[in-house]
Amino acid sequence: MNNIDRTLLPQILKEIAELIDLADTMGLVEKFGGVRLYIPITLNNEHQLAKLVSDKNAEKLATACGGETLEIPRAETALREIRNEEIRGQYPALSQR
C-alpha cells in the first residue's frame, strides 16, 4: 500500500500522510472516509484513533491537529488504484489459457 501514487490523494490526505505514514492514513480513510473526525488534544489508549493508528502516529496527529475536526475524504480514486494493483498482483496466479 505504501507504493500508491500520492497524487491520487486529496490534499488533506497528502498532508496527513506527510505527518504520519501512508498506511495509517489509508486506515483512517477506510474507517472514517466521508465523515468528520474530531482529533482530541490528548489521547488515551481507549480512543478510536489510538486503536486505529500506531501510538506514535496518534500522538503526532494530536499534537498537530488536536482540538480540530478533520473531514476525511473517501479517496475513491486512491482506493480504486489500490484494489486494481492487488488484482494485477494476483494476475499471474490466476488461471490462464
BAFI-3210 file (N, C-alpha, C; in Angstrom, 3 decimals, decimal comma, padded with zeros to 6 digits):
// residues 97
n [1|2|3|4|5|6|7|8|9|10|11|12|13|14|15|16|17|18|19|20|21|22|23|24|25|26|27|28|29|30|31|32|33|34|35|36|37|38|39|40|41|42|43|44|45|46|47|48|49|50|51|52|53|54|55|56|57|58|59|60|61|62|63|64|65|66|67|68|69|70|71|72|73|74|75|76|77|78|79|80|81|82|83|84|85|86|87|88|89|90|91|92|93|94|95|96|97]
n.u [000,826|002,084|003,224|001,488|000,366|000,754|-000,318|-002,897|-004,310|-006,555|-005,857|-005,866|-005,389|-002,884|-001,422|-001,843|-000,628|001,999|002,515|001,945|002,412|001,717|000,238|-001,179|-002,638|-004,303|-005,676|-007,198|-008,830|-010,226|-011,695|-012,924|-013,594|-015,354|-016,602|-016,611|-013,911|-013,084|-010,185|-008,720|-007,085|-005,525|-004,798|-006,105|-005,536|-007,900|-009,255|-010,707|-009,028|-006,468|-006,558|-006,640|-004,446|-000,827|000,696|002,626|001,995|-000,613|-000,132|001,329|-000,693|-002,449|-000,860|-000,382|-002,956|-004,728|-007,782|-009,125|-011,533|-011,448|-012,270|-012,493|-011,735|-013,250|-011,540|-011,785|-010,596|-007,924|-008,323|-009,483|-007,317|-005,569|-007,017|-007,014|-004,286|-003,814|-005,283|-003,858|-001,485|-002,240|-002,754|-000,817|-001,089|-003,628|-005,906|-005,055|-005,416]
n.v [-001,202|001,158|001,994|003,432|005,905|009,048|011,314|010,749|011,156|013,223|016,639|017,070|014,506|014,013|015,773|014,653|012,174|012,990|013,736|011,463|007,956|006,534|004,150|004,206|006,505|005,667|003,773|005,411|006,497|004,215|003,600|006,042|007,471|009,926|011,086|013,324|013,722|014,143|015,293|014,765|016,821|015,589|012,160|009,002|005,496|004,242|005,675|005,818|006,579|006,097|003,373|002,690|003,719|003,723|004,237|006,253|007,684|008,471|010,219|012,170|013,179|014,214|016,202|017,911|018,435|018,554|019,222|019,964|019,370|017,111|016,653|013,674|012,522|010,267|009,204|007,785|007,374|006,734|004,439|002,768|002,430|001,056|-001,325|-002,188|-002,589|-004,691|-006,672|-006,811|-007,791|-010,347|-011,488|-013,142|-015,536|-016,311|-018,405|-019,125|-019,337]
n.w [000,000|000,481|-001,860|-003,385|-005,672|-004,621|-005,720|-006,299|-004,043|-002,111|-001,106|001,752|002,685|001,647|003,214|005,751|005,338|005,063|007,639|009,246|008,518|005,238|005,255|007,718|007,223|005,117|006,517|008,168|006,188|005,313|007,610|008,428|006,162|004,391|006,520|009,383|011,612|014,896|016,380|019,345|021,829|023,741|023,869|024,903|025,491|024,862|022,983|019,720|017,629|018,630|018,724|016,081|014,562|014,832|018,079|018,084|015,720|016,305|018,392|017,007|015,322|017,250|018,364|016,159|015,126|017,199|018,838|016,601|013,980|011,451|008,071|006,633|003,557|001,148|-000,729|-003,157|-005,702|-005,078|-003,490|-005,373|-007,098|-005,405|-005,097|-007,785|-008,177|-006,419|-007,710|-010,124|-009,080|-008,371|-010,768|-012,269|-010,857|-011,353|-013,169|-016,497|-020,035]
ca.u [000,000|002,943|003,688|000,398|000,676|000,192|-001,049|-004,296|-004,934|-006,962|-004,815|-005,823|-004,770|-001,443|-000,857|-001,842|000,382|003,319|002,636|002,034|002,719|000,635|-000,601|-002,108|-003,548|-005,309|-006,513|-008,185|-009,777|-011,080|-012,587|-013,639|-013,771|-016,671|-017,153|-015,726|-013,228|-012,527|-008,877|-008,591|-005,777|-004,811|-005,380|-005,848|-005,467|-009,238|-009,807|-010,736|-007,861|-005,315|-006,696|-006,548|-003,099|000,207|000,736|003,472|001,253|-001,752|000,417|001,647|-001,961|-002,961|-000,013|-000,548|-004,356|-005,555|-008,831|-009,730|-012,328|-010,977|-013,142|-011,685|-012,350|-013,368|-010,365|-012,225|-009,621|-006,779|-008,751|-009,663|-005,981|-005,066|-007,717|-006,517|-002,922|-003,921|-005,725|-002,714|-000,525|-002,748|-002,979|-000,027|-001,554|-004,962|-005,959|-004,943|-005,396]
ca.v [000,000|002,338|002,386|004,094|007,227|010,045|012,347|010,332|011,517|014,614|017,422|016,847|013,209|014,176|016,411|013,674|011,164|013,573|013,774|010,066|007,180|006,341|003,016|004,686|007,455|004,897|003,168|006,445|006,591|003,032|003,635|007,305|008,173|010,504|011,660|014,223|013,065|015,064|014,889|015,367|017,398|014,495|010,856|007,873|004,246|003,785|006,474|005,069|006,939|005,398|001,953|002,503|004,008|003,462|005,214|007,367|008,486|009,079|011,359|013,206|013,802|015,004|017,390|018,800|018,747|018,423|020,209|020,232|018,336|016,920|015,922|012,638|012,177|008,841|008,855|006,690|007,127|006,041|003,101|002,000|002,081|000,003|-002,545|-002,605|-003,083|-006,015|-007,582|-007,016|-008,639|-011,712|-011,929|-014,310|-016,730|-016,674|-019,369|-018,554|-020,327]
ca.w [000,000|000,540|-003,186|-004,097|-006,209|-003,701|-006,454|-006,329|-002,770|-001,888|-000,432|003,201|002,934|001,385|004,397|006,843|005,005|005,361|009,095|009,678|007,321|004,274|005,665|008,750|006,560|004,399|007,565|008,522|005,072|005,321|008,780|008,603|004,898|004,167|007,753|010,142|012,726|015,877|016,905|020,679|022,175|024,411|023,565|025,779|024,725|024,517|021,886|018,462|016,826|019,203|018,395|014,633|014,067|015,835|019,174|017,642|014,753|017,006|019,126|016,014|014,915|018,375|018,505|015,000|014,795|018,394|019,002|015,299|013,327|010,080|007,157|005,996|002,271|000,820|-001,542|-004,024|-006,768|-004,492|-003,089|-006,603|-007,586|-004,513|-005,492|-009,098|-008,018|-005,811|-008,770|-011,026|-008,378|-008,354|-012,142|-012,685|-010,160|-011,829|-014,266|-017,832|-021,122]
c.u [000,866|003,439|002,583|000,853|-000,017|-000,555|-002,529|-005,051|-005,413|-005,919|-004,731|-005,165|-003,279|-000,765|-000,793|-000,769|001,802|003,577|002,805|002,329|001,477|-000,301|-001,613|-003,092|-004,656|-006,198|-007,583|-009,250|-010,751|-012,095|-013,475|-013,880|-015,204|-017,313|-016,143|-015,172|-012,638|-011,225|-008,718|-007,179|-004,913|-005,555|-005,132|-005,911|-006,827|-009,852|-009,687|-009,532|-006,621|-005,357|-006,450|-005,136|-002,090|000,189|001,507|002,704|000,015|-001,287|000,772|000,383|-002,512|-002,159|-000,278|-001,986|-005,285|-006,541|-009,551|-010,598|-011,899|-012,052|-012,261|-012,369|-012,405|-012,181|-010,663|-011,209|-008,428|-007,152|-008,961|-008,311|-005,357|-005,691|-007,171|-005,104|-002,911|-004,337|-004,579|-001,668|-000,945|-002,831|-002,128|-000,507|-002,932|-004,868|-005,910|-004,961|-004,276]
c.v [001,261|002,798|003,041|005,484|008,283|011,164|012,003|010,742|012,968|015,328|017,144|015,503|013,223|014,773|015,444|012,617|011,687|013,557|012,374|009,247|006,941|005,214|003,448|005,700|006,713|004,127|004,137|006,559|005,413|003,076|004,878|008,068|008,646|011,110|012,607|013,467|014,128|014,472|015,541|015,893|016,359|013,198|009,884|006,609|003,738|004,569|005,695|005,374|006,189|003,903|001,679|002,701|003,725|004,563|006,467|008,285|009,136|010,319|012,508|013,934|014,689|016,284|018,399|019,283|018,687|019,573|020,549|019,058|018,276|016,196|014,944|012,250|010,667|008,339|007,695|006,357|006,341|004,618|002,194|001,553|000,994|-001,333|-003,076|-003,176|-004,469|-007,047|-007,871|-007,918|-010,092|-012,310|-013,132|-015,617|-017,177|-017,640|-018,646|-019,676|-020,037]
c.w [000,000|-000,820|-004,006|-004,545|-005,352|-004,418|-006,560|-005,067|-002,765|-001,016|001,071|003,523|002,620|002,605|005,571|006,592|005,234|006,862|009,677|008,418|006,466|004,690|006,724|008,174|005,843|005,368|008,036|007,445|005,101|006,457|008,797|007,308|004,702|005,400|008,392|011,336|013,637|016,399|018,277|020,915|022,867|024,129|024,703|024,929|024,275|023,357|020,577|017,575|017,311|018,898|016,918|014,088|015,173|016,902|018,767|016,690|015,364|017,765|018,177|015,567|016,020|018,555|017,388|014,820|015,999|018,549|017,706|014,852|011,871|009,276|006,392|004,681|002,055|000,006|-002,478|-005,119|-006,230|-004,087|-004,302|-007,150|-006,718|-004,889|-006,817|-009,005|-007,374|-006,851|-009,733|-010,393|-008,351|-009,755|-012,550|-012,034|-010,631|-012,995|-015,615|-018,853|-022,052]
res [m|n|n|i|d|r|t|l|l|p|q|i|l|k|e|i|a|e|l|i|d|l|a|d|t|m|g|l|v|e|k|f|g|g|v|r|l|y|i|p|i|t|l|n|n|e|h|q|l|a|k|l|v|s|d|k|n|a|e|k|l|a|t|a|c|g|g|e|t|l|e|i|p|r|a|e|t|a|l|r|e|i|r|n|e|e|i|r|g|q|y|p|a|l|s|q|r]
***
